[in-house]
Structures are given as structure tokens and as C-alpha cells.
């Protein structure tokens, strides 16, 4: 690694942007938007995607007031993009499971199947 590239504040910005890119890529993989490089498959786990998006939101909150204008625009843009993709995937998942808009569906061991097919 060339330490000259990441020294000082410029290095902090570089590392911060790469941290965000890492979380962004992970969330997109978890939403089934990107292939998992380990398994070679497209997998979807919306619960884990929500956790990853929430982690980025937490980073945004905890770093508030300490970011440059560019860093703030980057984290805001990534978070908005991921949240919109999550809503899209959640809607798609709900429609695949027979849920209509406006209904809350609980998924898990305690939820009941109310589908009358």
C-alpha cells in the first residue's frame, strides 16, 4: 500500500469513502442487486440489508458536523439510493408473497399464513 496516498485528512476522506462503498456494496448484495462474490449467486436477505442500511445511517448521524461537503453529499446520496432500492425490493418481495399495498406482513416463526388460495 502506498501510504503517501492516505496520509492526513486526504487519507481520512479516501478511507471514509471506501468504507461507505464497502457497506453500499454489501447492502446491494443483500438486496439481491449484486452477485455474492463468495457464492457466485444472487441472494436476497432483506433483514440483513436493513441492518446494513441502518449502520450507514448510524455512521451518518455519528459523523454529523465532522464531514466535508463532499463526504456529506456522498453519504447522503448512498443512503438515499440504498433506502429507495430497499423500498423497491421490499415492495417486490411483498407482491411475490401476495401482499397488497398498505398491508403489514410479519415474516417469521410467529406469523400466521392468512392466504386463502
MDTraj code that builds the backbone (N, CA, C; nanometers):
import mdtraj as md
import numpy as np

residues = "UNK UNK UNK UNK UNK UNK UNK UNK UNK UNK UNK UNK UNK UNK UNK UNK UNK UNK UNK UNK UNK UNK UNK UNK UNK UNK UNK UNK UNK UNK UNK UNK UNK UNK UNK UNK UNK UNK UNK UNK UNK UNK UNK UNK UNK UNK UNK UNK UNK UNK UNK UNK UNK UNK UNK UNK UNK UNK UNK UNK UNK UNK UNK UNK UNK UNK UNK UNK UNK UNK UNK UNK UNK UNK UNK UNK UNK UNK UNK UNK UNK UNK UNK UNK UNK UNK UNK UNK UNK UNK UNK UNK UNK UNK UNK UNK UNK UNK UNK UNK UNK UNK UNK UNK UNK UNK UNK UNK UNK UNK UNK UNK UNK UNK UNK UNK UNK".split()
xyz = np.array([
    [0.0857, -0.1168, 0.0000],
    [0.0000, 0.0000, 0.0000],
    [0.0902, 0.1229, 0.0000],
    [0.0567, 0.2187, -0.0802],
    [0.1301, 0.3439, -0.0859],
    [0.0741, 0.4368, 0.0212],
    [0.1459, 0.4502, 0.1328],
    [0.0952, 0.5301, 0.2449],
    [0.0876, 0.6779, 0.2104],
    [0.1590, 0.7221, 0.1075],
    [0.1511, 0.8614, 0.0659],
    [0.0117, 0.8996, 0.0192],
    [-0.0642, 0.8036, -0.0314],
    [-0.1985, 0.8312, -0.0812],
    [-0.2984, 0.8563, 0.0306],
    [-0.2750, 0.7982, 0.1479],
    [-0.3783, 0.8067, 0.2511],
    [-0.3321, 0.8792, 0.3768],
    [-0.2253, 0.9574, 0.3680],
    [-0.1792, 1.0344, 0.4832],
    [-0.2670, 1.1561, 0.5053],
    [-0.2825, 1.1960, 0.6301],
    [-0.3515, 1.3202, 0.6649],
    [-0.4991, 1.3160, 0.6363],
    [-0.5583, 1.4347, 0.6253],
    [-0.7023, 1.4456, 0.6029],
    [-0.7460, 1.3879, 0.4695],
    [-0.6622, 1.4007, 0.3668],
    [-0.6969, 1.3428, 0.2375],
    [-0.7107, 1.1917, 0.2519],
    [-0.6242, 1.1324, 0.3315],
    [-0.6315, 0.9886, 0.3552],
    [-0.7562, 0.9502, 0.4298],
    [-0.7966, 1.0314, 0.5274],
    [-0.9193, 1.0036, 0.6013],
    [-1.0395, 1.0045, 0.5087],
    [-1.0445, 1.0994, 0.4184],
    [-1.1552, 1.1080, 0.3242],
    [-1.1570, 0.9868, 0.2320],
    [-1.0402, 0.9481, 0.1848],
    [-1.0259, 0.8298, 0.0989],
    [-1.0760, 0.7055, 0.1708],
    [-1.0341, 0.6856, 0.2947],
    [-1.0756, 0.5685, 0.3720],
    [-1.2251, 0.5732, 0.4040],
    [-1.2772, 0.6916, 0.4350],
    [-1.4196, 0.7067, 0.4656],
    [-1.5032, 0.6695, 0.3437],
    [-1.4639, 0.7174, 0.2263],
    [-1.5370, 0.6865, 0.1039],
    [-1.5330, 0.5369, 0.0729],
    [-1.4198, 0.4737, 0.0982],
    [-1.4094, 0.3301, 0.0737],
    [-1.4894, 0.2493, 0.1766],
    [-1.4970, 0.2971, 0.2994],
    [-1.5813, 0.2319, 0.3993],
    [-1.7273, 0.2366, 0.3554],
    [-1.7713, 0.3533, 0.3090],
    [-1.9089, 0.3665, 0.2619],
    [-1.9344, 0.2773, 0.1406],
    [-1.8374, 0.2718, 0.0486],
    [-1.8523, 0.1866, -0.0702],
    [-1.8629, 0.0392, -0.0305],
    [-1.7888, -0.0002, 0.0704],
    [-1.7942, -0.1383, 0.1185],
    [-1.9350, -0.1703, 0.1715],
    [-1.9902, -0.0822, 0.2550],
    [-2.1244, -0.1037, 0.3078],
    [-2.2297, -0.0971, 0.1974],
    [-2.2121, -0.0052, 0.1026],
    [-2.3061, 0.0070, -0.0082],
    [-2.3094, -0.1222, -0.0905],
    [-2.1935, -0.1748, -0.1227],
    [-2.1847, -0.2987, -0.1993],
    [-2.2480, -0.4139, -0.1229],
    [-2.2204, -0.4219, 0.0066],
    [-2.2782, -0.5273, 0.0894],
    [-2.4310, -0.5183, 0.0894],
    [-2.4856, -0.3985, 0.1076],
    [-2.6311, -0.3821, 0.1095],
    [-2.6922, -0.4208, -0.0252],
    [-2.6272, -0.3834, -0.1342],
    [-2.6789, -0.4189, -0.2664],
    [-2.6756, -0.5702, -0.2870],
    [-2.5726, -0.6357, -0.2369],
    [-2.5669, -0.7823, -0.2437],
    [-2.6799, -0.8426, -0.1608],
    [-2.7032, -0.7886, -0.0427],
    [-2.8060, -0.8408, 0.0466],
    [-2.9466, -0.8195, -0.0100],
    [-2.9627, -0.7169, -0.0923],
    [-3.0919, -0.6924, -0.1555],
    [-3.1096, -0.7742, -0.2829],
    [-3.0072, -0.8475, -0.3222],
    [-3.0147, -0.9269, -0.4441],
    [-2.9894, -0.8471, -0.5702],
    [-2.9294, -0.7296, -0.5554],
    [-2.8993, -0.6442, -0.6708],
    [-2.7633, -0.6778, -0.7315],
    [-2.6756, -0.7385, -0.6528],
    [-2.5421, -0.7782, -0.6987],
    [-2.5167, -0.9226, -0.6587],
    [-2.4334, -0.9888, -0.7363],
    [-2.3957, -1.1267, -0.7066],
    [-2.3023, -1.1305, -0.5856],
    [-2.3210, -1.2308, -0.5017],
    [-2.2303, -1.2549, -0.3904],
    [-2.1026, -1.3142, -0.4488],
    [-1.9888, -1.2464, -0.4328],
    [-1.8656, -1.2969, -0.4949],
    [-1.8146, -1.4265, -0.4323],
    [-1.8568, -1.4573, -0.3128],
    [-1.8118, -1.5796, -0.2458],
    [-1.8876, -1.7006, -0.2986],
    [-2.0204, -1.6872, -0.3109],
    [-2.1023, -1.7998, -0.3566],
    [-2.1230, -1.8004, -0.5074],
    [-2.1033, -1.6854, -0.5706],
    [-2.1286, -1.6749, -0.7140],
    [-2.2767, -1.6707, -0.7472],
    [-2.3610, -1.6474, -0.6475],
    [-2.5061, -1.6455, -0.6656],
    [-2.5623, -1.5102, -0.6256],
    [-2.6788, -1.4804, -0.6808],
    [-2.7534, -1.3629, -0.6365],
    [-2.8444, -1.4103, -0.5237],
    [-2.8270, -1.3514, -0.4074],
    [-2.9012, -1.3908, -0.2879],
    [-2.9710, -1.2678, -0.2314],
    [-3.0853, -1.2896, -0.1676],
    [-3.1582, -1.1764, -0.1113],
    [-3.1907, -1.2036, 0.0348],
    [-3.1483, -1.1129, 0.1208],
    [-3.1780, -1.1178, 0.2631],
    [-3.2100, -0.9752, 0.3068],
    [-3.3377, -0.9394, 0.2966],
    [-3.3778, -0.8013, 0.3232],
    [-3.3585, -0.7606, 0.4682],
    [-3.3660, -0.8567, 0.5593],
    [-3.3417, -0.8250, 0.7004],
    [-3.1970, -0.7774, 0.7192],
    [-3.1031, -0.8491, 0.6622],
    [-2.9618, -0.8089, 0.6724],
    [-2.9357, -0.6789, 0.5971],
    [-3.0030, -0.6599, 0.4832],
    [-2.9881, -0.5353, 0.4077],
    [-3.0338, -0.4167, 0.4923],
    [-3.1451, -0.4333, 0.5640],
    [-3.1955, -0.3267, 0.6507],
    [-3.0941, -0.2927, 0.7603],
    [-3.0306, -0.3939, 0.8170],
    [-2.9290, -0.3715, 0.9198],
    [-2.8114, -0.2936, 0.8615],
    [-2.7659, -0.3313, 0.7437],
    [-2.6534, -0.2619, 0.6807],
    [-2.6887, -0.1169, 0.6510],
    [-2.8090, -0.0921, 0.6004],
    [-2.8536, 0.0449, 0.5726],
    [-2.8629, 0.1240, 0.7027],
    [-2.9131, 0.0609, 0.8070],
    [-2.9195, 0.1274, 0.9378],
    [-2.7800, 0.1607, 0.9911],
    [-2.6820, 0.0755, 0.9612],
    [-2.5441, 0.1042, 1.0039],
    [-2.4907, 0.2283, 0.9330],
    [-2.5209, 0.2431, 0.8047],
    [-2.4780, 0.3630, 0.7315],
    [-2.5472, 0.4861, 0.7892],
    [-2.6763, 0.4738, 0.8224],
    [-2.7490, 0.5861, 0.8836],
    [-2.6878, 0.6231, 1.0182],
    [-2.6443, 0.5231, 1.0942],
    [-2.5797, 0.5491, 1.2228],
    [-2.4469, 0.6219, 1.2014],
    [-2.3701, 0.5792, 1.1013],
    [-2.2437, 0.6473, 1.0698],
    [-2.2727, 0.7919, 1.0304],
    [-2.3766, 0.8124, 0.9511],
    [-2.4143, 0.9471, 0.9100],
    [-2.4460, 1.0336, 1.0324],
    [-2.5222, 0.9789, 1.1250],
    [-2.5600, 1.0535, 1.2459],
    [-2.4387, 1.0819, 1.3333],
    [-2.3546, 0.9806, 1.3548],
    [-2.2402, 0.9952, 1.4448],
    [-2.1313, 1.0862, 1.3883],
    [-2.1248, 1.0991, 1.2556],
    [-2.0225, 1.1838, 1.1952],
    [-2.0761, 1.3222, 1.1594],
    [-2.2041, 1.3463, 1.1887],
    [-2.2654, 1.4753, 1.1572],
    [-2.1836, 1.5908, 1.2113],
    [-2.1592, 1.6911, 1.1274],
    [-2.0809, 1.8077, 1.1666],
    [-1.9311, 1.7887, 1.1520],
    [-1.8864, 1.6668, 1.1233],
    [-1.7434, 1.6394, 1.1088],
    [-1.7039, 1.6037, 0.9662],
    [-1.7959, 1.6127, 0.8726],
    [-1.7681, 1.5730, 0.7351],
    [-1.7469, 1.6945, 0.6467],
    [-1.6652, 1.6765, 0.5435],
    [-1.6517, 1.7807, 0.4419],
    [-1.7807, 1.7817, 0.3593],
    [-1.7974, 1.8828, 0.2792],
    [-1.9160, 1.8907, 0.1933],
    [-1.9269, 1.7710, 0.1010],
    [-1.8141, 1.7300, 0.0424],
    [-1.8140, 1.6143, -0.0477],
    [-1.8504, 1.4863, 0.0272],
    [-1.7940, 1.4673, 0.1451],
    [-1.8234, 1.3474, 0.2238],
    [-1.9709, 1.3423, 0.2620],
    [-2.0263, 1.4570, 0.2993],
    [-2.1689, 1.4631, 0.3352],
    [-2.2556, 1.4295, 0.2149],
    [-2.2232, 1.4847, 0.0982],
    [-2.3005, 1.4548, -0.0227],
    [-2.2921, 1.3064, -0.0572],
    [-2.1732, 1.2474, -0.0392],
    [-2.1555, 1.1055, -0.0711],
    [-2.2396, 1.0182, 0.0209],
    [-2.2294, 1.0382, 0.1514],
    [-2.3053, 0.9529, 0.2439],
    [-2.4555, 0.9758, 0.2277],
    [-2.4973, 1.1009, 0.2072],
    [-2.6399, 1.1287, 0.1864],
    [-2.6905, 1.0587, 0.0603],
    [-2.6117, 1.0650, -0.0471],
    [-2.6508, 1.0027, -0.1735],
    [-2.6573, 0.8515, -0.1640],
    [-2.5565, 0.7922, -0.1013],
    [-2.5545, 0.6466, -0.0849],
    [-2.6732, 0.6016, -0.0013],
    [-2.6983, 0.6707, 0.1076],
    [-2.8081, 0.6324, 0.1956],
    [-2.9432, 0.6453, 0.1250],
    [-2.9635, 0.7544, 0.0533],
    [-3.0896, 0.7727, -0.0182],
    [-3.1074, 0.6650, -0.1256],
    [-3.0023, 0.6363, -0.1994],
    [-3.0084, 0.5346, -0.3046],
    [-3.0419, 0.3973, -0.2458],
    [-2.9744, 0.3619, -0.1370],
    [-3.0000, 0.2316, -0.0751],
    [-3.1403, 0.2231, -0.0170],
    [-3.1871, 0.3302, 0.0443],
    [-3.3219, 0.3297, 0.1007],
    [-3.4267, 0.3144, -0.0086],
    [-3.4070, 0.3818, -0.1223],
    [-3.5009, 0.3686, -0.2333],
    [-3.4972, 0.2274, -0.2913],
    [-3.3788, 0.1703, -0.3056],
    [-3.3665, 0.0332, -0.3541],
    [-3.4296, -0.0650, -0.2570],
    [-3.4142, -0.0399, -0.1267],
    [-3.4733, -0.1275, -0.0266],
    [-3.6255, -0.1258, -0.0373],
    [-3.6832, -0.0071, -0.0496],
    [-3.8289, 0.0043, -0.0629],
    [-3.8750, -0.0702, -0.1881],
    [-3.8009, -0.0567, -0.2974],
    [-3.8336, -0.1267, -0.4213],
    [-3.8295, -0.2785, -0.4016],
    [-3.7241, -0.3264, -0.3383],
    [-3.7111, -0.4709, -0.3149],
    [-3.8154, -0.5217, -0.2170],
    [-3.8463, -0.4425, -0.1162],
    [-3.9482, -0.4818, -0.0182],
    [-4.0842, -0.4917, -0.0859],
    [-4.1159, -0.3952, -0.1731],
    [-4.2422, -0.3983, -0.2473],
    [-4.2484, -0.5193, -0.3390],
    [-4.1370, -0.5485, -0.4037],
    [-4.1307, -0.6647, -0.4922],
    [-4.1496, -0.7926, -0.4122],
    [-4.0850, -0.8002, -0.2974],
    [-4.0976, -0.9170, -0.2111],
    [-4.2407, -0.9324, -0.1615],
    [-4.3020, -0.8210, -0.1230],
    [-4.4398, -0.8245, -0.0752],
    [-4.5350, -0.8708, -0.1849],
    [-4.5162, -0.8219, -0.3087],
    [-4.6052, -0.8620, -0.4173],
    [-4.5837, -1.0085, -0.4539],
    [-4.4603, -1.0586, -0.4424],
    [-4.4336, -1.2004, -0.4674],
    [-4.5001, -1.2881, -0.3621],
    [-4.5165, -1.2336, -0.2419],
    [-4.5780, -1.3086, -0.1324],
    [-4.7276, -1.2838, -0.1209],
    [-4.7854, -1.2135, -0.2186],
    [-4.9290, -1.1913, -0.2190],
    [-4.9772, -1.0763, -0.1343],
    [-4.8865, -0.9945, -0.0830],
    [-4.9263, -0.8793, -0.0018],
    [-4.9673, -0.7654, -0.0941],
    [-5.0754, -0.6972, -0.0605],
    [-5.1151, -0.5794, -0.1359],
    [-5.0656, -0.4567, -0.0618],
    [-5.0542, -0.3453, -0.1341],
    [-5.0051, -0.2219, -0.0716],
    [-5.0902, -0.1842, 0.0485],
    [-5.0239, -0.1403, 0.1536],
    [-5.0921, -0.0953, 0.2727],
    [-5.1080, -0.2010, 0.3795],
    [-5.0791, -0.3254, 0.3462],
    [-5.0890, -0.4305, 0.4467],
    [-4.9526, -0.4526, 0.5097],
    [-4.9528, -0.4808, 0.6382],
    [-4.8297, -0.5193, 0.7052],
    [-4.8250, -0.6702, 0.7122],
    [-4.7142, -0.7262, 0.6719],
    [-4.6976, -0.8705, 0.6766],
    [-4.5808, -0.9006, 0.7675],
    [-4.6042, -0.9857, 0.8666],
    [-4.4957, -1.0291, 0.9538],
    [-4.4419, -1.1597, 0.8992],
    [-4.3117, -1.1670, 0.8924],
    [-4.2473, -1.2889, 0.8446],
    [-4.1638, -1.3429, 0.9581],
    [-4.1835, -1.4667, 0.9911],
    [-4.1075, -1.5265, 1.0996],
    [-4.1828, -1.6433, 1.1580],
    [-4.1275, -1.7036, 1.2600],
    [-4.1895, -1.8238, 1.3156],
    [-4.3245, -1.7994, 1.3821],
    [-4.3521, -1.6765, 1.4252],
    [-4.4782, -1.6484, 1.4938],
    [-4.5866, -1.5974, 1.4007],
    [-4.5534, -1.5700, 1.2731],
    [-4.6540, -1.5166, 1.1812],
    [-4.7442, -1.6295, 1.1317],
    [-4.8673, -1.5908, 1.1010],
    [-4.9643, -1.6885, 1.0525],
    [-4.9856, -1.6693, 0.9046],
    [-5.0082, -1.7772, 0.8330],
    [-5.0377, -1.7714, 0.6915],
    [-5.1869, -1.7470, 0.6753],
    [-5.2226, -1.6294, 0.6237],
    [-5.3643, -1.5952, 0.6088],
    [-5.4072, -1.5981, 0.4637],
    [-5.3233, -1.6498, 0.3764],
    [-5.3540, -1.6583, 0.2348],
    [-5.4638, -1.7623, 0.2118],
    [-5.5698, -1.7233, 0.1421],
    [-5.6805, -1.8158, 0.1178],
    [-5.6826, -1.8584, -0.0277],
    [-5.5834, -1.9322, -0.0711],
    [-5.5762, -1.9792, -0.2105],
    [-5.6474, -2.1083, -0.2272],
])
top = md.Topology()
chain = top.add_chain()
for i, resn in enumerate(residues, 1):
    res = top.add_residue(resn, chain, resSeq=i)
    for name in ("N", "CA", "C"):
        top.add_atom(name, md.element.get_by_symbol(name[0]), res)
traj = md.Trajectory(xyz[None], top)
